[in-house]
Structures are given as structure tokens and as C-alpha cells.
């Protein structure tokens, strides 16, 4: 016998699937579209269900009286910006220092690194049309897998829960869930997901439980070399002729000295990895610089003196695991180290760029690169209108 009955509304023509119930009669008023006056009519019996009716542009889904509808947003791919500032794919690091560093000074940046390849997981699908607080046992999906996981120990599992397509957070809050933590006072039995607040479905709700292994991040260390007056590198990058940048902190001008790491030709980085700066930047025999006082300087092609972004940069302390990160991967047939555009900040007033040598005025047309991502600052300077 098939377990689900598909119903269609005679007014909005949208469908919904319900578990077959031969003991109770359910109202036939439309519970799909808000304010729809239509009635639901059976169409067919099905072995599995379409979890929620598909959203339609300009149509608001039905929701119970007294509740506030939440508009779900589909995740967007982050915009990535190339960190290269020259021919050697130079990654430029600016550090706030009180005294000028020696020409031979090194700066060591530690990065957490994890693979960007898809992870192995198991998905358990449950469907409920009555009140519930516990999810456990055999799923309602086709494979009929039995929910099993262990969130502690050396081989711990990561448990993610989605209710009607929205990811929930683990914790003691009313809108969160809890799982067994392996202690006598565990908030949930083994292999069980417990919701802190009873869920009352309207129609049929789908609960997705995704079990995967906890990722353990590794780390690498990159060695940055102090920018110096080197004629051999003078025209190889936008920042090669720059000693330091001065930025106004509100009370004084602070100096940020530049250090460079050549991504091209180095074997330190691994393809298809996500990286995040961790710990303070270490200057051997000198000291450390906090991540809040360090940033990546960027530039656009063709990496001339006009292509620097002196007032836009990525402060190291803004990087995190989910939103802002560095990514080393192949794009357009070339391995590149890129960062998320959301990690960039705009600084005002304009910075001062202190160079090793005076730069000649560019008097010939220099073509740019149409395909690259061009960054715009978030500060508008000009008269009021």
C-alpha cells in the first residue's frame, strides 16, 4: 500500500503530499498558499512524497495564525578575488611596526588549511505530520537506513539537522537541537536528535539529519620576505617599489611595512584547499604582530603603479571558517590563491604610499584585464547634493 496521497488545490493549482490516514478526516481547505480560498482534491497515491510545495514568485506560502513567516534565502557562491599583485603572483602582507624592519627580515604567517573536496556523509530523511520532539530509528527515505552516530571520541561524527530545509544550530536554545554527548547527563539518548521545543507540523514536515566525520584542520607556515629596493623586481608587481603604507588611526599616522610571498613557483600550497590565517604573525628575533594589525594588500592587472588599492585591503582578523577565507585552486587553467570579496575593508582618509624610488608618470596607454573582478571602495568622497 502506498503511504502518501497527493492533493491539488482547485484555485492555486499547487500540490501537497500527506501521509495516508484512514482513521481521521482532515479539512480540505487549502493550506498551501496564503489567503487561498480553494479546496484540496486527491490526485494520486504515492510511495514517497514531495516534502514541501515548491515556492512560486509573487506567492506567499500559508502559515499558521500568530506566526511570522521567515523568508528563506538560497546560499550564494562567494565572489573570489585574485590575491596576485604581480608576475610572480605576489601575496603582499602589510604589518604595523613601530620601527623599520631590516631588509633581510622575515615574517611567518600560519594558515589553517583544509580540503575543499566534497566530504563523505550519510543523509537520513524523516517526515512527520504530528507533533514531535524526538527523531531516531529508521528513516522514512527509500533506503530505510537506521540513524546512528557518535559525537565524541577520536573518530567523532558531525551531526547537522535541517527542518523544512532550514539548518538548525545545536545547543540548549528553544530553536535548537541536542544530541547524545556520551556523558551520564546527556541531553538526548544515543543515536537520537532531540528538539528543545516541540514541533507542530502544518501538513507534512521533512527533517534531514546529515552525519559526517568531523574535519580536522591542518596548518602550514608561509615565509614572507621584507620588501626592499631591488632593481630586478622593480616592474614585476604593483607593490614592489613600496616600502610601507601610512594609515590614519584617528589620532596618528601608523606605518604598515610590506612583506611579500611569491605564490608562483612555491610548493607550500596544496591545490583545492581552503586557508585561514591563525595566530599572530611572527617576526623572528623581533616579536609578533596581531592579526588585527596585519592585512593583505591587493592590486588589479596589469599590476602597474596605478593598479594598487591603497585604501582597500583584507585585515587578517576578519577571516573565518565559513564566510571569509583564502582558496587555492585552479581557475581559467591557472592555479591561483584567491580571497573572498567580503573580507575586504575600505579605509579613510586616503593612505600614504611611501616608495623606495620616485615613479615616472605613465604616458602610454596600458590595457587592463576585462575578465578580472574589479573592487570598489565603500567610501564616497565629494560634495553633498
C-alpha positions as CSV (number, residue, x, y, z in Angstrom):
1,X,0.0,0.0,0.0
2,X,1.3,3.4,-0.9
3,X,1.9,5.7,2.1
4,X,1.2,9.2,0.6
5,X,-1.7,11.0,-1.0
6,X,-1.1,13.9,-3.3
7,X,-3.7,16.7,-3.2
8,X,-4.1,19.6,-5.5
9,X,-5.8,22.9,-4.9
10,X,-8.6,23.8,-7.3
11,X,-7.7,27.6,-7.1
12,X,-4.0,28.0,-6.9
13,X,-3.2,24.7,-8.6
14,X,-0.4,23.8,-6.2
15,X,0.1,20.4,-4.7
16,X,0.9,18.9,-1.3
17,X,1.6,15.4,-0.2
18,X,0.1,13.9,3.1
19,X,0.5,10.6,4.9
20,X,-2.5,8.4,4.3
21,X,-4.7,8.4,7.4
22,X,-7.6,6.1,7.4
23,X,-8.8,7.0,10.9
24,X,-9.1,10.7,10.8
25,X,-10.7,13.2,8.3
26,X,-8.6,16.2,7.6
27,X,-10.0,19.6,6.5
28,X,-10.0,20.1,2.7
29,X,-9.3,23.9,2.8
30,X,-6.1,25.0,1.0
31,X,-3.1,25.1,3.4
32,X,-0.5,25.7,0.6
33,X,-1.0,29.4,-0.4
34,X,-1.7,32.2,2.0
35,X,-5.3,33.5,1.8
36,X,-6.2,31.0,-0.9
37,X,-9.9,30.1,-0.7
38,X,-9.6,26.9,-2.7
39,X,-10.2,23.3,-1.7
40,X,-7.9,20.3,-1.9
41,X,-8.8,17.3,-4.1
42,X,-6.9,13.9,-4.2
43,X,-4.8,13.2,-7.3
44,X,-2.9,10.1,-6.7
45,X,-1.3,7.8,-4.1
46,X,2.5,7.8,-4.0
47,X,5.2,5.7,-2.4
48,X,7.2,8.8,-1.4
49,X,6.4,12.5,-1.1
50,X,7.4,15.9,-2.3
51,X,8.4,17.4,1.0
52,X,7.2,20.9,0.7
53,X,5.3,22.7,-2.1
54,X,7.7,24.5,-4.5
55,X,7.8,28.2,-3.9
56,X,6.4,30.5,-6.6
57,X,7.4,34.0,-7.4
58,X,5.0,36.6,-6.0
59,X,3.1,33.9,-3.9
60,X,3.3,33.7,-0.1
61,X,3.1,30.2,1.4
62,X,0.4,29.6,4.0
63,X,1.5,29.9,7.6
64,X,-0.4,29.4,10.9
65,X,-2.1,32.4,12.6
66,X,0.2,34.0,15.2
67,X,3.4,33.1,13.5
68,X,5.7,35.2,11.4
69,X,6.8,33.8,8.1
70,X,10.6,33.5,7.5
71,X,11.9,34.1,4.0
72,X,14.5,31.5,3.2
73,X,17.4,32.7,1.1
74,X,19.4,30.4,-1.2
75,X,23.1,30.2,-0.5
76,X,25.2,32.2,-2.9
77,X,28.6,31.3,-4.1
78,X,31.2,33.7,-2.7
79,X,32.9,36.2,-5.1
80,X,36.6,35.4,-5.2
81,X,39.3,38.0,-5.9
82,X,42.8,37.1,-7.0
83,X,45.5,37.9,-4.4
84,X,48.2,38.3,-7.1
85,X,49.8,41.7,-7.3
86,X,52.4,40.9,-9.9
87,X,54.1,38.5,-12.3
88,X,55.1,36.0,-9.6
89,X,51.5,36.0,-8.1
90,X,52.9,38.0,-5.2
91,X,50.9,37.9,-2.0
92,X,51.6,41.1,-0.1
93,X,51.3,41.3,3.7
94,X,51.4,44.7,5.5
95,X,52.4,44.7,9.2
96,X,52.1,47.5,11.7
97,X,55.5,48.1,13.2
98,X,56.9,50.9,15.3
99,X,60.4,50.7,13.9
100,X,61.6,49.9,10.3
101,X,62.5,46.2,9.9
102,X,65.8,45.1,8.3
103,X,65.9,44.3,4.6
104,X,66.5,40.6,5.5
105,X,63.7,40.4,8.0
106,X,61.2,37.5,7.5
107,X,57.6,37.3,8.6
108,X,56.0,33.9,9.3
109,X,52.2,33.6,8.7
110,X,50.5,30.4,9.9
111,X,47.4,29.3,8.0
112,X,44.8,26.7,8.9
113,X,44.3,24.5,5.9
114,X,41.5,22.1,5.0
115,X,40.5,20.3,1.8
116,X,37.9,21.8,-0.4
117,X,36.8,18.4,-1.8
118,X,33.3,17.1,-1.1
119,X,33.1,15.2,2.2
120,X,31.6,11.8,2.7
121,X,28.2,11.8,4.6
122,X,25.0,9.9,5.2
123,X,21.6,11.6,4.9
124,X,18.6,10.4,6.9
125,X,15.2,11.6,5.8
126,X,12.2,11.8,8.2
127,X,8.7,13.0,7.6
128,X,6.3,14.0,10.3
129,X,2.7,15.3,10.3
130,X,2.1,15.1,14.1
131,X,3.8,16.9,17.0
132,X,7.3,15.6,17.8
133,X,10.4,16.4,19.8
134,X,12.5,13.2,19.0
135,X,14.0,11.9,15.8
136,X,15.5,8.5,15.8
137,X,15.3,5.0,14.4
138,X,14.6,4.0,10.8
139,X,14.2,6.9,8.3
140,X,11.3,7.4,6.0
141,X,13.6,7.6,3.0
142,X,13.7,4.9,0.4
143,X,16.9,3.2,1.7
144,X,15.3,2.8,5.2
145,X,18.6,3.5,7.0
146,X,18.7,3.5,10.8
147,X,20.1,6.7,12.4
148,X,23.4,6.0,14.0
149,X,26.2,8.4,15.1
150,X,28.7,9.1,17.9
151,X,29.7,12.7,18.6
152,X,32.6,12.1,20.9
153,X,35.9,10.3,20.9
154,X,38.8,10.2,18.4
155,X,36.5,9.3,15.4
156,X,33.6,11.7,16.2
157,X,30.7,12.4,13.9
158,X,29.3,15.8,13.0
159,X,25.5,15.9,13.1
160,X,23.7,18.5,11.1
161,X,19.9,18.9,11.2
162,X,17.6,20.6,8.7
163,X,13.9,21.3,9.4
164,X,11.9,22.1,6.3
165,X,15.1,22.9,4.5
166,X,16.4,25.3,7.2
167,X,19.6,24.4,9.1
168,X,19.3,24.4,12.9
169,X,22.0,25.0,15.4
170,X,23.0,22.6,18.1
171,X,22.6,23.9,21.6
172,X,20.1,24.5,24.5
173,X,18.2,27.3,22.9
174,X,14.4,26.9,22.1
175,X,15.0,26.8,18.4
176,X,18.0,24.4,18.6
177,X,18.5,20.7,19.0
178,X,20.7,18.4,21.1
179,X,22.3,15.0,20.7
180,X,24.0,12.4,22.9
181,X,27.3,13.7,24.2
182,X,28.5,10.5,25.8
183,X,28.0,11.7,29.5
184,X,25.6,10.3,32.1
185,X,23.7,13.7,32.0
186,X,23.4,13.6,28.2
187,X,20.5,15.8,26.9
188,X,19.5,13.1,24.4
189,X,19.6,9.3,24.2
190,X,22.2,7.6,21.9
191,X,21.5,7.9,18.2
192,X,18.8,10.4,18.8
193,X,18.1,14.0,17.8
194,X,16.1,15.9,20.4
195,X,14.4,19.3,19.6
196,X,14.3,21.6,22.6
197,X,10.8,22.8,21.7
198,X,8.0,20.5,20.4
199,X,7.5,20.9,16.7
200,X,3.9,21.1,15.5
201,X,3.7,20.4,11.7
202,X,1.3,22.0,9.4
203,X,0.9,19.4,6.7
204,X,4.0,17.2,6.4
205,X,7.4,18.4,7.6
206,X,10.7,16.9,6.5
207,X,13.6,16.6,8.8
208,X,17.0,15.9,7.3
209,X,19.8,14.5,9.5
210,X,23.2,14.6,7.9
211,X,26.0,12.6,9.6
212,X,29.6,13.1,8.5
213,X,33.1,13.0,10.1
214,X,34.5,16.0,11.9
215,X,37.1,17.6,9.8
216,X,40.4,18.2,11.5
217,X,42.2,21.2,10.1
218,X,46.0,21.1,9.4
219,X,48.2,24.1,9.2
220,X,51.1,25.5,7.1
221,X,53.5,28.3,7.5
222,X,54.4,30.8,4.8
223,X,57.6,32.8,4.9
224,X,57.2,36.4,3.7
225,X,60.3,38.5,2.7
226,X,60.6,42.2,3.5
227,X,60.1,44.5,0.5
228,X,63.4,46.1,-0.5
229,X,64.9,48.3,-3.2
230,X,65.6,45.6,-5.8
231,X,66.0,46.8,-9.4
232,X,65.5,43.3,-10.7
233,X,61.9,43.2,-9.3
234,X,61.0,46.9,-9.8
235,X,58.5,46.4,-12.6
236,X,57.3,42.8,-11.7
237,X,54.5,43.9,-9.4
238,X,52.3,46.8,-8.2
239,X,53.8,46.9,-4.7
240,X,57.4,46.0,-5.4
241,X,58.6,49.7,-5.2
242,X,56.7,50.4,-1.9
243,X,58.3,50.3,1.5
244,X,55.3,50.9,3.7
245,X,51.8,52.4,3.9
246,X,50.7,55.0,6.3
247,X,47.1,55.0,7.6
248,X,45.5,57.4,10.0
249,X,44.1,55.7,13.1
250,X,42.2,58.8,14.3
251,X,45.0,60.2,16.4
252,X,48.2,59.5,14.5
253,X,49.5,58.1,11.2
254,X,50.6,54.4,11.6
255,X,53.2,52.7,9.5
256,X,52.5,49.3,7.8
257,X,55.6,47.7,6.3
258,X,55.2,45.4,3.3
259,X,56.4,41.8,3.1
260,X,56.0,39.6,0.0
261,X,55.4,35.9,-0.7
262,X,55.7,34.6,-4.3
263,X,52.9,32.1,-4.8
264,X,54.1,31.2,-8.2
265,X,56.9,28.6,-8.1
266,X,56.4,27.6,-4.5
267,X,55.2,24.2,-3.4
268,X,53.9,25.2,0.0
269,X,50.3,25.3,-1.0
270,X,48.1,22.3,-2.0
271,X,45.5,22.5,-4.8
272,X,41.8,22.7,-3.8
273,X,42.3,23.9,-0.2
274,X,40.7,26.5,2.0
275,X,43.0,28.6,4.1
276,X,42.6,30.9,7.1
277,X,45.2,33.0,8.9
278,X,45.6,31.8,12.5
279,X,47.8,33.1,15.4
280,X,49.8,36.3,15.3
281,X,52.3,37.0,12.6
282,X,55.8,36.1,13.8
283,X,58.9,38.1,13.0
284,X,61.9,36.0,14.2
285,X,64.2,37.8,16.7
286,X,61.8,40.8,16.7
287,X,58.4,39.8,18.0
288,X,54.8,39.3,16.8
289,X,52.1,41.4,15.1
290,X,48.5,40.8,16.0
291,X,46.2,39.8,13.1
292,X,44.2,43.0,13.7
293,X,47.3,44.9,12.8
294,X,48.1,43.0,9.6
295,X,46.4,43.0,6.2
296,X,46.8,41.7,2.7
297,X,47.4,44.5,0.1
298,X,45.7,43.9,-3.2
299,X,46.1,45.2,-6.8
300,X,44.5,44.6,-10.2
301,X,46.0,43.7,-13.6
302,X,48.2,44.7,-15.3
303,X,49.9,45.5,-11.9
304,X,51.3,48.9,-12.6
305,X,51.7,51.7,-10.1
306,X,48.2,52.8,-11.0
307,X,46.7,49.4,-10.2
308,X,47.3,49.4,-6.4
309,X,44.4,49.5,-4.0
310,X,46.0,51.6,-1.2
311,X,42.7,52.1,0.7
312,X,41.1,48.6,0.2
313,X,42.6,45.6,1.9
314,X,41.8,42.4,3.8
315,X,42.5,42.5,7.5
316,X,43.7,39.1,8.8
317,X,41.4,39.2,11.8
318,X,38.3,39.2,9.6
319,X,39.0,35.8,8.1
320,X,37.0,32.8,9.5
321,X,35.9,29.3,8.6
322,X,32.6,29.9,6.7
323,X,32.4,33.3,5.2
324,X,35.8,34.9,4.6
325,X,38.7,32.7,3.6
326,X,41.5,32.1,1.1
327,X,41.2,29.5,-1.6
328,X,44.0,27.9,-3.6
329,X,42.5,26.3,-6.7
330,X,42.7,26.1,-10.5
331,X,40.7,28.8,-12.4
332,X,41.0,29.6,-16.1
333,X,43.7,27.0,-16.5
334,X,45.9,28.5,-13.8
335,X,46.5,27.8,-10.1
336,X,45.6,30.9,-8.1
337,X,45.3,32.0,-4.5
338,X,42.1,33.9,-4.1
339,X,40.2,35.5,-1.2
340,X,36.6,36.3,-0.7
341,X,35.5,39.8,-1.7
342,X,33.5,40.1,1.6
343,X,36.8,40.1,3.5
344,X,37.8,43.4,2.1
345,X,37.5,46.7,4.1
346,X,37.7,50.3,2.9
347,X,39.9,52.8,4.9
348,X,39.6,56.5,5.1
349,X,41.2,59.1,4.9
350,X,43.4,58.0,1.9
351,X,46.5,56.2,2.8
352,X,50.0,57.4,2.1
353,X,52.1,55.1,-0.1
354,X,55.9,55.5,0.7
355,X,58.1,54.3,-2.1
356,X,61.8,53.4,-2.4
357,X,62.2,55.4,-5.6
358,X,60.2,58.2,-7.3
359,X,58.0,56.7,-10.0
360,X,57.8,58.1,-13.5
361,X,54.5,59.2,-14.9
362,X,52.9,56.6,-17.2
363,X,52.5,58.3,-20.6
364,X,51.3,55.4,-22.8
365,X,48.1,53.5,-22.8
366,X,48.2,50.4,-20.7
367,X,45.4,47.9,-21.4
368,X,43.7,46.4,-18.4
369,X,42.0,43.0,-18.0
370,X,38.3,42.9,-18.7
371,X,37.6,39.5,-17.1
372,X,39.0,40.2,-13.6
373,X,37.0,41.2,-10.6
374,X,37.3,45.0,-10.0
375,X,36.9,46.2,-6.4
376,X,35.0,49.3,-5.5
377,X,35.5,51.1,-2.2
378,X,32.7,51.7,0.2
379,X,33.6,55.4,1.0
380,X,32.3,58.1,-1.3
381,X,34.2,61.4,-1.1
382,X,32.6,64.5,-2.6
383,X,30.2,67.4,-2.1
384,X,26.7,66.9,-0.8
385,X,23.9,67.1,-3.4
